[in-house]
Each structure stands twice: as C-alpha cells, then as structure tokens.
C-alpha cells in the first residue's frame, strides 16, 4: 500500500501533464512549452503489521527502529490516522480503535481494572 500511496500524486500529475500537453499540441502546434513529467522514486517507510486486536509490530529505518506489542498497536493506529485524507477520517480511526480497546479492557477486568483469571 505504501508504494501506491507514494505513486498516486506522481501518477495524477503525469496524467494531467500528458493530457494538457496533448491538448496544447492539437490546439497550438509543437512550438509551445511542455509540462514536464515527474519521475517516481520509492522511499521505503518500513513495515507495520497487526498481530491481533491489541498487538502489532513496527519496523522502520532498515530495521534500526522496531517496536512490538500493545504500544506498537497504538502507534500503528496513530500512524494510519495521520495518513487519512481528512482530519475527520483520522479522528474516526483513532477514536474507533480507542473505544474498542477500552471496551475490551473493561470486559476482561469486569470494570474493576483487575483482569479476570
């Protein structure tokens, strides 16, 4: 998915440039300045993987940074929220995950904060 997210703005620009250049060529001939196409360069941002409802693993910077467990699960959800197209969608992503996590914790402890055995 990270490749597609990085490619999307380049593809959109290059599509616009190609269509605009084609239209200019048809209307005005070859003498006009062309809009340049952008090259694509992939940047590896690392990996994030869910391992369950409250468990995840994150690896980035070529393995220099790794995190696992519940803290990785929370960080993973926050990273996804920041990458959402709108602030509203990001807030929904964070709040939905937080609400489900609180409900699970509450049901597993009977609302007392002490886990049932």
C-alpha positions in Angstrom: 0.0 0.0 0.0 2.8 2.4 0.7 4.0 2.2 -2.9 0.5 3.1 -4.2 0.3 6.0 -1.7 3.6 7.4 -3.0 2.8 6.8 -6.6 -0.7 8.4 -6.5 0.4 12.1 -6.7 3.0 11.3 -9.3 0.5 9.4 -11.5 -2.1 12.2 -11.1 0.4 14.9 -12.1 1.7 12.9 -15.0 -1.8 12.2 -16.3 -2.6 15.9 -16.1 0.6 16.8 -17.8 0.1 14.3 -20.6 -3.4 15.4 -21.3 -2.5 19.1 -21.1 0.5 18.6 -23.4 -1.6 16.6 -25.9 -4.3 19.3 -25.9 -1.7 22.1 -26.4 -0.2 20.2 -29.3 -3.5 19.8 -31.0 -4.5 23.4 -30.5 -1.3 25.3 -30.9 1.2 23.0 -32.6 4.6 21.8 -31.3 6.1 25.2 -30.5 4.6 25.6 -27.0 6.4 24.7 -23.8 5.5 21.2 -22.5 4.7 20.4 -18.9 7.4 18.1 -17.6 6.5 14.6 -16.3 7.7 13.8 -12.8 9.9 10.7 -12.2 8.9 8.3 -9.4 11.2 7.4 -6.6 10.2 4.9 -3.9 11.0 5.6 -0.3 10.8 2.5 2.0 9.0 3.7 5.1 9.2 0.4 6.9 6.5 -2.2 7.8 3.6 -2.3 10.1 1.7 -5.5 10.9 -1.3 -6.2 13.2 -0.8 -9.4 15.2 -4.2 -9.2 17.0 -6.6 -6.8 18.5 -4.1 -5.3 20.9 -0.8 -6.4 19.4 1.3 -5.2 16.4 4.9 -4.9 15.2 6.5 -1.9 13.5 9.9 -1.9 11.8 11.4 1.2 10.1 14.7 2.7 9.0 16.0 -0.5 7.7 15.4 -2.3 11.0 17.1 0.3 13.2 13.7 1.0 14.8 11.5 -1.8 15.9 8.6 -1.9 18.3 6.2 -4.7 19.2 3.2 -5.3 21.5 0.4 -3.0 22.7 2.5 0.2 22.3 3.2 -0.8 18.6 -0.6 -1.3 18.2 -1.4 2.2 19.5 1.4 3.8 17.4 0.2 1.9 14.3 -3.3 3.2 14.7 -1.9 6.8 15.1 0.2 6.5 12.0 -2.8 5.4 10.0 -4.9 8.2 11.4 -2.3 10.8 10.3 -2.2 9.3 6.8 -6.0 9.6 6.4 -7.1 12.1 3.7 -9.1 14.3 6.1 -8.8 15.2 9.8 -12.3 13.8 10.4 -11.4 10.4 9.0 -8.2 10.4 11.1 -10.2 11.2 14.2 -12.7 8.5 13.5 -9.9 6.0 13.0 -8.2 6.9 16.4 -11.4 7.2 18.4 -12.9 4.0 17.0 -9.8 2.0 17.9 -9.6 3.6 21.3 -13.3 2.9 22.1 -12.9 -0.8 21.1 -9.7 -1.1 23.2 -11.3 0.4 26.3 -14.4 -1.8 25.9 -12.2 -5.0 25.6 -10.1 -4.0 28.6 -13.2 -3.2 30.7 -14.9 -6.5 29.8 -11.8 -8.5 30.6 -11.4 -6.9 34.0 -15.1 -6.7 34.8 -14.8 -2.9 35.1 -12.6 -3.2 38.2 -9.2 -2.7 36.5 -8.2 -6.2 37.6 -8.0 -8.9 35.0 -10.3 -11.9 35.5 -8.5 -15.3 35.7 
